[in-house]
Amino acid sequence: MTPSTLPTTANAAVVARPMLGAVDGEQYLQLTPDGQALWTRDPRAATNFESMREATRAAMRLPSALHAFSLPLRSEISARSLH
């Protein structure tokens, strides 16, 4: 399944990695068309995956030092709007 930058299903998910320092926020995976992994602080700009399964699969392919994981996109955007 192809990731996109727009939610395609109600179960869209993103890949995130935890804060790297006290002033840093969560960072979200943004894949370029050529497959390069970039990181953004905006979950809306992150690459969206069609399911948690696809997001988890993408997270598992990253180097283990990144400790990335998948999150439901809708929940993450809702949580950020509260802060």
C-alpha positions in Angstrom: 0.0 0.0 0.0 1.2 3.4 -0.9 1.6 6.1 1.9 0.3 9.5 1.1 0.2 13.0 2.7 -3.6 13.0 2.9 -5.7 10.8 5.0 -7.3 8.1 2.8 -9.3 6.2 5.4 -10.9 6.8 8.8 -8.1 4.6 10.2 -5.1 6.6 8.9 -2.0 6.4 11.0 1.4 8.1 11.2 4.9 7.1 12.4 6.3 9.1 15.3 9.4 9.2 17.4 9.6 10.4 21.0 11.1 13.7 22.1 14.8 13.9 21.8 15.2 16.6 24.5 13.2 18.6 27.0 12.4 21.4 24.4 11.7 19.1 21.5 8.3 17.8 20.7 7.3 14.6 19.0 8.4 14.2 15.4 6.5 12.5 12.6 7.8 10.6 9.6 7.6 12.3 6.3 8.7 10.2 3.3 9.8 11.9 0.2 8.8 10.5 -3.3 12.3 8.9 -3.5 11.8 7.1 -0.2 14.0 9.4 2.0 12.9 9.7 5.6 12.5 13.2 6.9 11.0 14.3 10.3 8.4 17.0 10.9 6.7 18.3 14.0 3.4 18.7 12.3 1.3 15.5 12.2 -0.7 17.0 9.3 2.4 17.2 7.2 3.5 13.6 8.0 3.1 10.7 5.6 -0.2 9.1 6.3 -0.5 5.3 6.2 -3.8 3.5 5.5 -3.7 1.6 8.7 -1.8 1.0 11.9 -0.4 -2.1 10.4 1.1 -0.2 7.5 2.5 2.5 9.8 4.0 -0.1 12.2 5.6 -1.8 9.2 7.2 1.5 8.1 8.4 2.2 11.7 10.0 -1.3 11.9 12.0 -0.6 8.7 13.7 2.4 10.3 17.0 2.1 12.1 16.5 0.9 15.6 18.2 4.0 17.1 15.2 6.1 16.1 12.7 4.1 18.3 9.8 5.1 16.1 6.2 3.8 16.5 2.8 4.1 14.9 -0.1 6.3 16.1 -3.6 6.8 14.9 -3.6 10.1 13.0 -7.0 11.3 14.1 -6.1 10.9 17.8 -2.8 12.6 17.4 -4.2 15.6 15.6 -7.0 15.9 18.3 -4.5 15.7 21.1 -2.3 18.4 19.6 -5.3 20.7 19.1 -5.9 20.6 22.9 -2.5 22.1 23.7 
